Amino acid sequence: MRYFLTPFLLCFLIQGAVADIYKFEDAEGRTLLTNIPSSGKGMMLKKRFRFSYAKPHSGGRAPILKVLKDRIRKYKPFIMQAARETGLDTDLIHAVILAESAYDPKAVSPKGAMGLMQLMPATARRFHVNDAFDPAQNIRGGTEYLKLLMERFGNDIELATAAYNAGEGAVEKYGRSIPPYKETRLYVRKVKDFMQQGMVAFN
């Protein structure tokens, strides 16, 4: 199935705005993603999304859409392999990477987290990642950690991603609930939004 975006929607995504996005399909099976509620004759509305394209957790500006899509294509095979090995949903892995680094393998956060899945040095050592800036190693280690968190918190995506952001101890400290940290709550919401709107971000 082919996707195409209206120029106005591209502007929204590149600038990091929040927008309603509509998915339309024509008689030939082509899909239109647009912020315009009505798309003309021959187009059937399939779904409405709310999409926000913001800067990654590691800081800095989010890349333009073309750069982002090129990165996604480049690292998608590693993500697919990690999903097969761990049994995790590929959209969850994509969403975490998008939120963490916007697919930048050289990203470094102000706190020292590294690479695509923003591994802290201790986490990298824990999962035998020798080079956190190597995409294959980083995705493998980050996905194994995410799998561990999913198992620890009963496959609850909100708790697992909260723990990925704030640490396992923080989730336990607050009674196995999302810690009352603004950053963590926004992070969990962002990951869930990216998962729900994965066809926009990951295709």
Backbone as a printed PyTorch tensor [residue, N CA C, xyz], in Angstrom:
tensor([[[  0.8330,  -1.1870,   0.0000],
         [  0.0000,   0.0000,   0.0000],
         [  0.8750,   1.2460,   0.0000]],

        [[  0.5460,   2.2370,  -0.8110],
         [  1.3510,   3.4370,  -0.9210],
         [  0.7620,   4.5610,  -0.0710]],

        [[  1.6430,   5.3480,   0.5560],
         [  1.2300,   6.4740,   1.3720],
         [  1.7150,   7.7630,   0.7310]],

        [[  0.9100,   8.8230,   0.8060],
         [  1.4170,  10.1160,   0.3930],
         [  0.8540,  11.1800,   1.3210]],

        [[  1.6600,  12.2490,   1.5260],
         [  1.3360,  13.2910,   2.4820],
         [  1.0630,  14.5990,   1.7590]],

        [[  0.1250,  15.3880,   2.2620],
         [ -0.1010,  16.7120,   1.6990],
         [  1.0140,  17.6390,   2.1470]],

        [[  1.3650,  18.6660,   1.3490],
         [  2.4330,  19.5900,   1.7490],
         [  2.1750,  20.2490,   3.0890]],

        [[  0.8960,  20.5960,   3.3780],
         [  0.5770,  21.2540,   4.6410],
         [  0.8520,  20.3270,   5.8150]],

        [[  0.5680,  19.0340,   5.6520],
         [  0.8460,  18.0680,   6.7120],
         [  2.3440,  17.9170,   6.9180]],

        [[  3.1020,  17.9030,   5.8480],
         [  4.5550,  17.8230,   5.9760],
         [  5.0810,  18.9850,   6.8060]],

        [[  4.5220,  20.1560,   6.5880],
         [  4.9350,  21.3260,   7.3430],
         [  4.6600,  21.1290,   8.8270]],

        [[  3.4730,  20.6030,   9.1550],
         [  3.1290,  20.3290,  10.5500],
         [  4.1290,  19.3780,  11.1740]],

        [[  4.4480,  18.2760,  10.4830],
         [  5.3280,  17.2690,  11.0490],
         [  6.7390,  17.8060,  11.2410]],

        [[  7.2340,  18.5570,  10.2710],
         [  8.5950,  19.0510,  10.3500],
         [  8.7400,  20.0790,  11.4590]],

        [[  7.7460,  20.9500,  11.6440],
         [  7.8520,  21.9980,  12.6320],
         [  7.5710,  21.5110,  14.0490]],

        [[  7.0590,  20.3000,  14.2020],
         [  6.8350,  19.7680,  15.5300],
         [  5.5090,  20.1650,  16.1170]],

        [[  4.5430,  20.5460,  15.2940],
         [  3.2540,  20.9680,  15.8050],
         [  2.3840,  19.7720,  16.1420]],

        [[  1.2720,  20.0610,  16.8180],
         [  0.2700,  19.0440,  17.0900],
         [ -0.8440,  19.2190,  16.0700]],

        [[ -1.2990,  18.1180,  15.4770],
         [ -2.3050,  18.2360,  14.4340],
         [ -3.1950,  17.0080,  14.3970]],

        [[ -4.4340,  17.2190,  13.9400],
         [ -5.2910,  16.0860,  13.6160],
         [ -4.8750,  15.5870,  12.2420]],

        [[ -4.7210,  14.2780,  12.1080],
         [ -4.3330,  13.6770,  10.8370],
         [ -5.4140,  12.7000,  10.4140]],

        [[ -5.8240,  12.7890,   9.1690],
         [ -6.8860,  11.9430,   8.6470],
         [ -6.3190,  10.9710,   7.6220]],

        [[ -6.7450,   9.7200,   7.7310],
         [ -6.3220,   8.6920,   6.7950],
         [ -7.4760,   8.4210,   5.8330]],

        [[ -7.2500,   8.6940,   4.5530],
         [ -8.2310,   8.4230,   3.5110],
         [ -7.6910,   7.3570,   2.5710]],

        [[ -8.5690,   6.6450,   1.9110],
         [ -8.1580,   5.6240,   0.9440],
         [ -8.9930,   5.7740,  -0.3180]],

        [[ -8.3200,   5.6540,  -1.4730],
         [ -9.0660,   5.7570,  -2.7240],
         [ -9.3810,   4.3710,  -3.2750]],

        [[-10.0410,   4.3250,  -4.4290],
         [-10.4940,   3.0600,  -5.0070],
         [ -9.3340,   2.1550,  -5.4020]],

        [[ -8.1460,   2.7190,  -5.6110],
         [ -6.9750,   1.9340,  -6.0020],
         [ -6.1720,   1.4440,  -4.8050]],

        [[ -6.6460,   1.7540,  -3.6070],
         [ -5.9480,   1.3110,  -2.4100],
         [ -4.8410,   2.2280,  -1.9410]],

        [[ -4.6700,   3.3760,  -2.6030],
         [ -3.6680,   4.3370,  -2.1570],
         [ -4.1790,   5.0650,  -0.9180]],

        [[ -3.2610,   5.3920,  -0.0190],
         [ -3.6310,   6.0260,   1.2320],
         [ -3.1390,   7.4630,   1.2720]],

        [[ -4.0080,   8.3530,   1.6870],
         [ -3.6810,   9.7640,   1.8430],
         [ -3.6820,  10.0970,   3.3270]],

        [[ -2.5960,  10.6920,   3.7960],
         [ -2.5140,  11.2150,   5.1600],
         [ -2.5380,  12.7270,   5.0610]],

        [[ -3.4980,  13.3620,   5.6940],
         [ -3.6690,  14.7950,   5.5520],
         [ -4.2700,  15.3880,   6.8230]],

        [[ -4.0630,  16.6940,   7.0170],
         [ -4.6990,  17.3840,   8.1410],
         [ -6.0490,  17.9770,   7.7330]],

        [[ -6.4320,  17.7970,   6.4760],
         [ -7.6770,  18.3700,   5.9590],
         [ -8.8060,  17.3570,   6.1270]],

        [[ -9.8800,  17.7010,   6.8570],
         [-10.9530,  16.7350,   7.1510],
         [-11.6310,  16.1540,   5.9160]],

        [[-11.7380,  16.9350,   4.8390],
         [-12.3850,  16.4560,   3.6190],
         [-11.3610,  16.4040,   2.5050]],

        [[-11.3110,  15.2780,   1.7790],
         [-10.2650,  15.1280,   0.7720],
         [-10.7880,  15.0560,  -0.6580]],

        [[-12.0650,  15.2720,  -0.8550],
         [-12.5920,  15.2550,  -2.2100],
         [-13.2550,  13.9380,  -2.5890]],

        [[-13.7380,  13.8610,  -3.8140],
         [-14.4770,  12.6960,  -4.2780],
         [-13.5650,  11.4790,  -4.4240]],

        [[-14.1450,  10.3250,  -4.2150],
         [-13.4240,   9.0790,  -4.4090],
         [-12.5410,   8.6770,  -3.2480]],

        [[-12.5290,   9.4560,  -2.1750],
         [-11.7070,   9.1450,  -1.0110],
         [-12.6010,   8.8080,   0.1800]],

        [[-12.2940,   7.6960,   0.8420],
         [-13.0710,   7.2620,   1.9970],
         [-12.2550,   7.4290,   3.2710]],

        [[-12.8370,   8.0920,   4.2720],
         [-12.1500,   8.2850,   5.5460],
         [-12.0460,   6.9440,   6.2710]],

        [[-10.8050,   6.5710,   6.6430],
         [-10.5700,   5.3090,   7.3370],
         [-10.3210,   5.5070,   8.8330]],

        [[ -9.5960,   6.5800,   9.1880],
         [ -9.2770,   6.7800,  10.5970],
         [ -8.7830,   8.2020,  10.8230]],

        [[ -8.9920,   8.6860,  12.0450],
         [ -8.5080,  10.0090,  12.4420],
         [ -7.5020,   9.8410,  13.5800]],

        [[ -6.3660,  10.5450,  13.4650],
         [ -5.3180,  10.4500,  14.4630],
         [ -5.0140,  11.8300,  15.0290]],

        [[ -4.4220,  11.8320,  16.2130],
         [ -3.8520,  13.0420,  16.7980],
         [ -2.3520,  12.8230,  16.8540]],

        [[ -1.5670,  13.6650,  16.1730],
         [ -0.1330,  13.4220,  16.0570],
         [  0.6500,  14.6360,  16.4990]],

        [[  1.6920,  14.3850,  17.3090],
         [  2.6010,  15.4390,  17.7370],
         [  4.0210,  14.9770,  17.4490]],

        [[  4.7490,  15.7540,  16.6850],
         [  6.1270,  15.3990,  16.3390],
         [  7.0350,  16.3770,  17.0700]],

        [[  7.5910,  15.9390,  18.1790],
         [  8.3840,  16.8300,  19.0280],
         [  9.8350,  16.3960,  19.0600]],

        [[ 10.6730,  17.1910,  19.7610],
         [ 12.0920,  16.8670,  19.8380],
         [ 12.2820,  15.5850,  20.6290]],

        [[ 13.3170,  14.8130,  20.3180],
         [ 13.5540,  13.5560,  21.0310],
         [ 13.9550,  13.7890,  22.4760]],

        [[ 13.8420,  12.7290,  23.2850],
         [ 14.1600,  12.7960,  24.7060],
         [ 15.6110,  13.1760,  24.9400]],

        [[ 16.4870,  12.8330,  24.0220],
         [ 17.9130,  13.1250,  24.1760],
         [ 18.2320,  14.5920,  23.9720]],

        [[ 17.2340,  15.3770,  23.5840],
         [ 17.4430,  16.8030,  23.4060],
         [ 17.7730,  17.1600,  21.9720]],

        [[ 17.8110,  18.4590,  21.6910],
         [ 18.1070,  18.9080,  20.3430],
         [ 16.8640,  18.9520,  19.4740]],

        [[ 17.0580,  19.4010,  18.2650],
         [ 15.9480,  19.5240,  17.3190],
         [ 15.6390,  18.1850,  16.6810]],

        [[ 14.3700,  17.9530,  16.4100],
         [ 13.9880,  16.7620,  15.6690],
         [ 14.3960,  16.9430,  14.2090]],

        [[ 14.7780,  15.8600,  13.5230],
         [ 15.2090,  15.9900,  12.1250],
         [ 14.0190,  16.2620,  11.2110]],

        [[ 14.3060,  16.7910,  10.0240],
         [ 13.2440,  16.9610,   9.0490],
         [ 12.6990,  15.5880,   8.6660]],

        [[ 11.4990,  15.5610,   8.1450],
         [ 10.8040,  14.3030,   7.9040],
         [ 11.5910,  13.3670,   6.9920]],

        [[ 12.2110,  13.9010,   5.9360],
         [ 12.9570,  13.0410,   5.0090],
         [ 14.1030,  12.3380,   5.7280]],

        [[ 14.8470,  13.0780,   6.5440],
         [ 15.9510,  12.4910,   7.2920],
         [ 15.4390,  11.4190,   8.2350]],

        [[ 14.3490,  11.7130,   8.9140],
         [ 13.7760,  10.7460,   9.8400],
         [ 13.3800,   9.4660,   9.1220]],

        [[ 12.7040,   9.5960,   7.9910],
         [ 12.2610,   8.4120,   7.2570],
         [ 13.4560,   7.6120,   6.7240]],

        [[ 14.5250,   8.2890,   6.3150],
         [ 15.7310,   7.5890,   5.8710],
         [ 16.3440,   6.7950,   7.0240]],

        [[ 16.3740,   7.3950,   8.2050],
         [ 16.9060,   6.6920,   9.3730],
         [ 16.0590,   5.4660,   9.7030]],

        [[ 14.7530,   5.6150,   9.6370],
         [ 13.8680,   4.5010,   9.9570],
         [ 14.1300,   3.3280,   9.0240]],

        [[ 14.2420,   3.6090,   7.7280],
         [ 14.5160,   2.5400,   6.7590],
         [ 15.8550,   1.8690,   7.0500]],

        [[ 16.8410,   2.6610,   7.4400],
         [ 18.1820,   2.1240,   7.6740],
         [ 18.2150,   1.1740,   8.8680]],

        [[ 17.5030,   1.5160,   9.9500],
         [ 17.5980,   0.7360,  11.1810],
         [ 16.4370,  -0.2380,  11.3860]],

        [[ 15.5000,  -0.2280,  10.4660],
         [ 14.3530,  -1.1210,  10.5880],
         [ 14.7510,  -2.5990,  10.6470]],

        [[ 15.7270,  -3.0720,   9.8560],
         [ 16.1040,  -4.4960,   9.9500],
         [ 16.5770,  -4.8960,  11.3490]],

        [[ 17.3290,  -4.0320,  12.0260],
         [ 17.7730,  -4.3300,  13.3870],
         [ 16.5850,  -4.4100,  14.3460]],

        [[ 15.6120,  -3.5390,  14.1180],
         [ 14.4170,  -3.5240,  14.9710],
         [ 13.5900,  -4.7810,  14.7540]],

        [[ 13.4640,  -5.1920,  13.5060],
         [ 12.7120,  -6.4130,  13.2090],
         [ 13.3770,  -7.6230,  13.8510]],

        [[ 14.7060,  -7.6930,  13.7770],
         [ 15.4280,  -8.8060,  14.3820],
         [ 15.2540,  -8.8080,  15.8970]],

        [[ 15.3720,  -7.6470,  16.5140],
         [ 15.2080,  -7.5570,  17.9660],
         [ 13.7990,  -7.9420,  18.3900]],

        [[ 12.8140,  -7.5630,  17.5880],
         [ 11.4270,  -7.9220,  17.9010],
         [ 11.2340,  -9.4330,  17.8300]],

        [[ 11.8380, -10.0670,  16.8270],
         [ 11.7250, -11.5280,  16.7120],
         [ 12.3850, -12.2220,  17.9070]],

        [[ 13.5230, -11.7100,  18.3400],
         [ 14.2630, -12.3550,  19.4240],
         [ 13.6060, -12.1720,  20.7860]],

        [[ 12.9060, -11.0400,  20.9770],
         [ 12.3110, -10.7530,  22.2820],
         [ 10.8030, -10.9570,  22.3280]],

        [[ 10.1730, -11.0050,  21.1620],
         [  8.7130, -11.1190,  21.1260],
         [  7.9970,  -9.8110,  21.3670]],

        [[  8.7370,  -8.6960,  21.3730],
         [  8.1080,  -7.3950,  21.5770],
         [  7.4520,  -6.8960,  20.2930]],

        [[  6.4580,  -6.0490,  20.4530],
         [  5.7890,  -5.4040,  19.3370],
         [  6.7790,  -4.4490,  18.6580]],

        [[  6.9190,  -4.5570,  17.3500],
         [  7.8500,  -3.6690,  16.6440],
         [  7.4650,  -2.2040,  16.8310]],

        [[  6.1730,  -1.9190,  16.8890],
         [  5.7460,  -0.5330,  17.0720],
         [  6.2110,   0.0200,  18.4090]],

        [[  6.2770,  -0.8250,  19.4340],
         [  6.7670,  -0.3770,  20.7370],
         [  8.2450,  -0.0100,  20.6390]],

        [[  9.0300,  -0.8460,  19.9760],
         [ 10.4570,  -0.5600,  19.8270],
         [ 10.6580,   0.7170,  19.0210]],

        [[  9.9300,   0.8400,  17.9110],
         [ 10.0170,   2.0530,  17.1000],
         [  9.6560,   3.2830,  17.9310]],

        [[  8.5890,   3.1760,  18.7060],
         [  8.1090,   4.3270,  19.4730],
         [  9.1300,   4.7740,  20.5050]],

        [[  9.7680,   3.8200,  21.1590],
         [ 10.7890,   4.1650,  22.1530],
         [ 11.9860,   4.8330,  21.4680]],

        [[ 12.4240,   4.2890,  20.3460],
         [ 13.5580,   4.8830,  19.6390],
         [ 13.2250,   6.2870,  19.1420]],

        [[ 12.0240,   6.4510,  18.6110],
         [ 11.6150,   7.7670,  18.1250],
         [ 11.5830,   8.7770,  19.2650]],

        [[ 11.0320,   8.3740,  20.4150],
         [ 10.9550,   9.2730,  21.5710],
         [ 12.3230,   9.5460,  22.1760]],

        [[ 13.1830,   8.5300,  22.1700],
         [ 14.4790,   8.6620,  22.8150],
         [ 15.4830,   9.4650,  22.0000]],

        [[ 15.6040,   9.1580,  20.7160],
         [ 16.7080,   9.7390,  19.9390],
         [ 16.3310,  10.1950,  18.5380]],

        [[ 15.0640,   9.9920,  18.1310],
         [ 14.6690,  10.2620,  16.7480],
         [ 15.5760,   9.5170,  15.7720]],

        [[ 15.9710,   8.2830,  16.1680],
         [ 16.7630,   7.3780,  15.3230],
         [ 18.1690,   7.9050,  15.0400]],

        [[ 18.6990,   8.6890,  15.9550],
         [ 20.0680,   9.1870,  15.7950],
         [ 21.0110,   8.2720,  16.5740]],

        [[ 21.8460,   7.4690,  15.8960],
         [ 22.7040,   6.5090,  16.5930],
         [ 23.8200,   7.1640,  17.4020]],

        [[ 24.0750,   8.4510,  17.1630],
         [ 25.1270,   9.1520,  17.8810],
         [ 24.5860,  10.0780,  18.9690]],

        [[ 23.2890,   9.9940,  19.2300],
         [ 22.6680,  10.8880,  20.2190],
         [ 23.2280,  10.6420,  21.6150]],

        [[ 23.4560,  11.7210,  22.3400],
         [ 23.8920,  11.6590,  23.7340],
         [ 23.0340,  12.6340,  24.5320]],

        [[ 22.4080,  12.1540,  25.5990],
         [ 21.5530,  13.0150,  26.4080],
         [ 22.3870,  13.8070,  27.3980]],

        [[ 21.8200,  14.8480,  27.9820],
         [ 22.5530,  15.6020,  29.0160],
         [ 22.9730,  14.7350,  30.1980]],

        [[ 22.2700,  13.6080,  30.4250],
         [ 22.5980,  12.7220,  31.5410],
         [ 23.5850,  11.6150,  31.1540]],

        [[ 23.9710,  11.5870,  29.8680],
         [ 24.9580,  10.6060,  29.4340],
         [ 24.4010,   9.3630,  28.7840]],

        [[ 23.0910,   9.3160,  28.5210],
         [ 22.5080,   8.1820,  27.8090],
         [ 22.9550,   8.2220,  26.3520]],

        [[ 23.1530,   7.0430,  25.7580],
         [ 23.8080,   6.9770,  24.4600],
         [ 23.0150,   6.2040,  23.4070]],

        [[ 23.1380,   6.6940,  22.1720],
         [ 22.6730,   5.9400,  21.0150],
         [ 21.1810,   5.9300,  20.7870]],

        [[ 20.7650,   5.0530,  19.8990],
         [ 19.3790,   5.0010,  19.4350],
         [ 18.3760,   4.8360,  20.5690]],

        [[ 18.6480,   3.9230,  21.5040],
         [ 17.7160,   3.6700,  22.5990],
         [ 18.1810,   4.3050,  23.9020]],

        [[ 19.1650,   5.2030,  23.7790],
         [ 19.6180,   6.0160,  24.9110],
         [ 19.9540,   5.1730,  26.1370]],

        [[ 20.9300,   4.3110,  25.9820],
         [ 21.3590,   3.4410,  27.0640],
         [ 22.3140,   4.1810,  27.9950]],

        [[ 22.0330,   4.1330,  29.2860],
         [ 22.9910,   4.6330,  30.2620],
         [ 24.1610,   3.6550,  30.3260]],

        [[ 25.3580,   4.1170,  30.7060],
         [ 26.5150,   3.2190,  30.7560],
         [ 26.2630,   1.9560,  31.5650]],

        [[ 25.5810,   2.0640,  32.7100],
         [ 25.3150,   0.8880,  33.5360],
         [ 24.3780,  -0.0880,  32.8280]],

        [[ 23.4040,   0.4430,  32.1140],
         [ 22.4770,  -0.4210,  31.3740],
         [ 23.1920,  -1.1160,  30.2330]],

        [[ 24.0690,  -0.3890,  29.5520],
         [ 24.8400,  -0.9930,  28.4640],
         [ 25.6760,  -2.1610,  28.9890]],

        [[ 26.3280,  -1.9560,  30.1230],
         [ 27.1360,  -3.0440,  30.6950],
         [ 26.2430,  -4.2100,  31.1170]],

        [[ 25.0960,  -3.8980,  31.6760],
         [ 24.1700,  -4.9300,  32.1680],
         [ 23.7450,  -5.8650,  31.0490]],

        [[ 23.5910,  -5.3190,  29.8420],
         [ 23.1250,  -6.1270,  28.7160],
         [ 24.2300,  -6.3740,  27.6870]],

        [[ 25.4740,  -6.3020,  28.1530],
         [ 26.6440,  -6.6920,  27.3590],
         [ 26.7400,  -5.9330,  26.0390]],

        [[ 26.4510,  -4.6410,  26.1070],
         [ 26.6240,  -3.7740,  24.9460],
         [ 28.0060,  -3.1350,  25.0520]],

        [[ 28.9040,  -3.5490,  24.2020],
         [ 30.2770,  -3.0440,  24.2480],
         [ 30.4130,  -1.6600,  23.6260]],

        [[ 29.5980,  -1.4010,  22.6020],
         [ 29.6330,  -0.1030,  21.9160],
         [ 28.1990,   0.4020,  21.7830]],

        [[ 27.8090,   1.3230,  22.6460],
         [ 26.4340,   1.8180,  22.6550],
         [ 26.0980,   2.6460,  21.4220]],

        [[ 27.1150,   3.0370,  20.6510],
         [ 26.8630,   3.7990,  19.4340],
         [ 26.7770,   2.8990,  18.1930]],

        [[ 26.9380,   1.6090,  18.3890],
         [ 26.7250,   0.6530,  17.3020],
         [ 25.2350,   0.3320,  17.2510]],

        [[ 24.5510,   0.6390,  16.1590],
         [ 23.0880,   0.4750,  16.1160],
         [ 22.6080,  -0.9260,  16.4600]],

        [[ 23.2630,  -1.9480,  15.9280],
         [ 22.8230,  -3.3170,  16.1860],
         [ 22.9240,  -3.6540,  17.6700]],

        [[ 24.0580,  -3.3190,  18.2830],
         [ 24.2360,  -3.5960,  19.7050],
         [ 23.2660,  -2.7780,  20.5580]],

        [[ 23.1200,  -1.5160,  20.2190],
         [ 22.2640,  -0.6340,  21.0050],
         [ 20.8110,  -1.1010,  20.9880]],

        [[ 20.3160,  -1.4350,  19.8040],
         [ 18.9310,  -1.8830,  19.6910],
         [ 18.7420,  -3.2230,  20.3950]],

        [[ 19.7150,  -4.1130,  20.2530],
         [ 19.6070,  -5.3980,  20.9580],
         [ 19.5470,  -5.1960,  22.4660]],

        [[ 20.5000,  -4.4060,  23.0020],
         [ 20.5390,  -4.1840,  24.4390],
         [ 19.3130,  -3.4480,  24.9500]],

        [[ 18.9120,  -2.4090,  24.2320],
         [ 17.7430,  -1.6470,  24.6470],
         [ 16.4740,  -2.4620,  24.6080]],

        [[ 16.3610,  -3.3080,  23.5970],
         [ 15.1640,  -4.1360,  23.4710],
         [ 15.1430,  -5.2230,  24.5440]],

        [[ 16.2980,  -5.7860,  24.8620],
         [ 16.3490,  -6.7740,  25.9430],
         [ 15.9540,  -6.1370,  27.2780]],

        [[ 16.3970,  -4.9080,  27.5020],
         [ 16.0150,  -4.2010,  28.7210],
         [ 14.5070,  -3.9280,  28.7350]],

        [[ 13.9800,  -3.4990,  27.6020],
         [ 12.5470,  -3.2380,  27.5150],
         [ 11.7390,  -4.5130,  27.7390]],

        [[ 12.2240,  -5.6280,  27.2150],
         [ 11.5740,  -6.9160,  27.4350],
         [ 11.5700,  -7.2670,  28.9160]],

        [[ 12.6890,  -7.0690,  29.5910],
         [ 12.7720,  -7.3400,  31.0200],
         [ 11.7560,  -6.5000,  31.7900]],

        [[ 11.6290,  -5.2330,  31.4060],
         [ 10.6820,  -4.3450,  32.0830],
         [  9.2440,  -4.7690,  31.8240]],

        [[  8.9560,  -5.1920,  30.6040],
         [  7.6010,  -5.6670,  30.2940],
         [  7.2620,  -6.8780,  31.1500]],

        [[  8.1930,  -7.7960,  31.2950],
         [  7.9530,  -8.9850,  32.1140],
         [  7.8070,  -8.6110,  33.5870]],

        [[  8.6450,  -7.7150,  34.0670],
         [  8.6050,  -7.3170,  35.4750],
         [  7.2980,  -6.6400,  35.8460]],

        [[  6.7380,  -5.8570,  34.8930],
         [  5.5350,  -5.0910,  35.1920],
         [  4.3030,  -5.6320,  34.4680]],

        [[  4.2740,  -6.9550,  34.3020],
         [  3.0610,  -7.6140,  33.8040],
         [  2.6360,  -7.2160,  32.4190]],

        [[  3.6100,  -6.9260,  31.5430],
         [  3.3230,  -6.5260,  30.1600],
         [  2.4850,  -5.2530,  30.0760]],

        [[  2.5930,  -4.4260,  31.0990],
         [  1.9210,  -3.1220,  31.1080],
         [  2.8620,  -2.1240,  30.4190]],

        [[  2.4680,  -1.6800,  29.2350],
         [  3.3270,  -0.7940,  28.4490],
         [  3.5890,   0.5160,  29.1700]],

        [[  2.5900,   1.0590,  29.8440],
         [  2.7800,   2.3240,  30.5450],
         [  3.8220,   2.1980,  31.6560]],

        [[  3.7210,   1.1370,  32.4530],
         [  4.6800,   0.9510,  33.5320],
         [  6.0770,   0.6220,  32.9980]],

        [[  6.1340,  -0.1960,  31.9540],
         [  7.4330,  -0.5670,  31.3850],
         [  8.1440,   0.6450,  30.7960]],

        [[  7.4180,   1.4860,  30.0740],
         [  8.0570,   2.6660,  29.4950],
         [  8.3650,   3.7150,  30.5620]],

        [[  7.5440,   3.7850,  31.5980],
         [  7.8690,   4.6770,  32.7180],
         [  9.1620,   4.2340,  33.3810]],

        [[  9.3260,   2.9200,  33.5410],
         [ 10.5520,   2.3830,  34.1270],
         [ 11.7430,   2.6050,  33.2010]],

        [[ 11.5320,   2.5130,  31.8990],
         [ 12.6070,   2.7600,  30.9340],
         [ 13.0990,   4.1980,  31.0700]],

        [[ 12.1780,   5.0980,  31.3390],
         [ 12.5190,   6.5100,  31.4580],
         [ 13.0650,   6.8880,  32.8280]],

        [[ 12.3840,   6.4420,  33.8820],
         [ 12.7090,   6.9030,  35.2390],
         [ 13.4640,   5.8820,  36.0670]],

        [[ 13.4950,   4.6270,  35.5960],
         [ 14.1580,   3.5790,  36.3580],
         [ 13.1630,   2.6440,  37.0220]],

        [[ 13.5680,   1.3930,  37.1420],
         [ 12.6880,   0.3850,  37.7500],
         [ 12.3370,   0.7540,  39.1880]],

        [[ 13.3200,   1.2530,  39.9370],
         [ 13.1020,   1.5870,  41.3310],
         [ 12.0620,   2.6660,  41.5350]],

        [[ 12.0120,   3.6270,  40.6060],
         [ 11.0380,   4.7110,  40.7340],
         [  9.6120,   4.1920,  40.5960]],

        [[  9.4040,   3.2680,  39.6670],
         [  8.0630,   2.6910,  39.4890],
         [  7.6690,   1.8770,  40.7170]],

        [[  8.6000,   1.1150,  41.2600],
         [  8.3320,   0.3430,  42.4740],
         [  8.0710,   1.2780,  43.6640]],

        [[  8.8410,   2.3380,  43.7630],
         [  8.7140,   3.2850,  44.8720],
         [  7.3120,   3.8570,  44.9730]],

        [[  6.6920,   4.1070,  43.8430],
         [  5.3550,   4.6970,  43.8280],
         [  4.2720,   3.6340,  43.6340]],

        [[  4.4900,   2.4700,  44.2420],
         [  3.4570,   1.4390,  44.2650],
         [  3.1740,   0.8330,  42.9180]],

        [[  4.2270,   0.6250,  42.1330],
         [  4.0900,   0.0680,  40.7800],
         [  3.0870,   0.8870,  39.9640]],

        [[  3.3320,   2.1850,  39.9760],
         [  2.5450,   3.1180,  39.1660],
         [  3.4970,   4.1010,  38.5050]],

        [[  2.9870,   4.8850,  37.5630],
         [  3.8300,   5.8570,  36.8780],
         [  4.2620,   6.9210,  37.8830]],

        [[  5.5650,   7.1320,  38.0490],
         [  6.0350,   8.1430,  39.0010],
         [  5.4760,   9.5270,  38.6670]],

        [[  5.2710,  10.3580,  39.6740],
         [  4.6730,  11.6850,  39.4440],
         [  5.6810,  12.7030,  38.9310]],

        [[  6.4780,  12.2910,  37.9570],
         [  7.4590,  13.1900,  37.3510],
         [  6.8890,  13.6790,  36.0290]],

        [[  6.9200,  14.9660,  35.8170],
         [  6.3660,  15.5240,  34.5770],
         [  7.0220,  14.9100,  33.3520]],

        [[  8.3490,  14.8080,  33.3840],
         [  9.0700,  14.2560,  32.2380],
         [  8.6280,  12.8320,  31.9310]],

        [[  8.4880,  12.0140,  32.9830],
         [  8.1180,  10.6120,  32.7780],
         [  6.6930,  10.4890,  32.2650]],

        [[  5.7830,  11.2600,  32.8110],
         [  4.3910,  11.1980,  32.3480],
         [  4.2740,  11.6290,  30.8950]],

        [[  4.9970,  12.6700,  30.5240],
         [  4.9850,  13.1110,  29.1270],
         [  5.6220,  12.0590,  28.2210]],

        [[  6.6710,  11.4280,  28.7050],
         [  7.3660,  10.3970,  27.9320],
         [  6.4460,   9.2090,  27.6560]],

        [[  5.7600,   8.7320,  28.6830],
         [  4.8450,   7.6030,  28.5190],
         [  3.7480,   7.9480,  27.5250]],

        [[  3.2170,   9.1510,  27.6360],
         [  2.1590,   9.5760,  26.7180],
         [  2.6830,   9.6420,  25.2840]],

        [[  3.9110,  10.1470,  25.1370],
         [  4.4900,  10.2610,  23.7990],
         [  4.6860,   8.8860,  23.1640]],

        [[  5.2210,   7.9350,  23.9260],
         [  5.4410,   6.5930,  23.3950],
         [  4.1150,   5.9650,  22.9790]],

        [[  3.0900,   6.1000,  23.7900],
         [  1.7760,   5.5430,  23.4540],
         [  1.2150,   6.1980,  22.1970]],

        [[  1.3760,   7.5070,  22.0920],
         [  0.8840,   8.2090,  20.9010],
         [  1.6150,   7.7270,  19.6550]],

        [[  2.9280,   7.5680,  19.7510],
         [  3.6880,   7.0920,  18.5970],
         [  3.2610,   5.6850,  18.2010]],

        [[  2.9480,   4.8360,  19.1750],
         [  2.4820,   3.4860,  18.8630],
         [  1.1420,   3.5240,  18.1370]],

        [[  0.2400,   4.3370,  18.6480],
         [ -1.1120,   4.4170,  18.0690],
         [ -1.0870,   5.0110,  16.6730]],

        [[ -0.1330,   5.8990,  16.4110],
         [ -0.0690,   6.5770,  15.1360],
         [  1.1320,   6.0900,  14.3360]],

        [[  1.4850,   4.8230,  14.5780],
         [  2.6850,   4.2680,  13.9680],
         [  2.7270,   4.3310,  12.4700]],

        [[  1.5880,   4.2750,  11.8170],
         [  1.6210,   4.3080,  10.3550],
         [  2.1400,   5.6440,   9.8520]],

        [[  2.0080,   6.7060,  10.6520],
         [  2.5280,   8.0090,  10.2490],
         [  4.0270,   8.0540,  10.4800]],

        [[  4.4750,   7.5740,  11.6180],
         [  5.8730,   7.7300,  12.0040],
         [  6.7950,   6.6720,  11.4210]],

        [[  6.2960,   5.4710,  11.1600],
         [  7.1930,   4.3590,  10.9070],
         [  7.1400,   3.8210,   9.4840]],

        [[  6.3690,   4.4130,   8.5870],
         [  6.2960,   3.8980,   7.2350],
         [  7.1080,   4.7590,   6.2740]]])
